């Protein structure tokens, strides 16, 4: 399977998912090691097949996952690369809801950049990245249209966008939908904590 892109992106996916499990157990160094390994494996998949939507998607996911371990400059550079590959994944497969969710995550992340991160981006690029909560919301809603009401993390981000837009009743509606979904993964566990926190703050508004 050394020359099989499908094998490598699947291996990257499995490695990434195991890294999340290790992180949930508190094995911080093991998680970091596995995330970098997943990124390298996804990069191999991409080199083997540039027309594979899943290779582009998993390269984006794994590249984004190492952000916590990178300096600000690398994090910003990787952010541009993330967007480039997730847009390519959408071009190759518009019906995959996770591609739209990931582009929404990029938009939301850029919208939430701190002043310091924006200044760093401005020194690196003539035109630093910009986005809005509304733009992020569009992508999250598209992900939900393709996979309605069953993705806890996506529903959470729809709610977070509505909070940023000051539309609290809509935010609460989507967050309550999210809270009703079962917790089946480490990502769901993380999302559930945030859902409860935001509902506690805005549920009565």
Buried (B, 14 or more C-beta within 10 A) or exposed (E): EEEEBBBBBBBBBEBBBBBBBBBBEEBEEBBBBBBBBBBEBBBBBBEBBEEBBBBBBBBBBBBBBBBEEEEBEEBBBBBBEBBEBBBBBBEBBEEBBBBBBBBBBBBBBBBEBEEEBBEBBEEEEEEBBEBBBEBBBBBBBBBBEBBEEEBBBBBBBBBBBBBBBEBBEBBBBBBBBBBEBEEEBBBBEBBBEBBEEBBEEBEEE
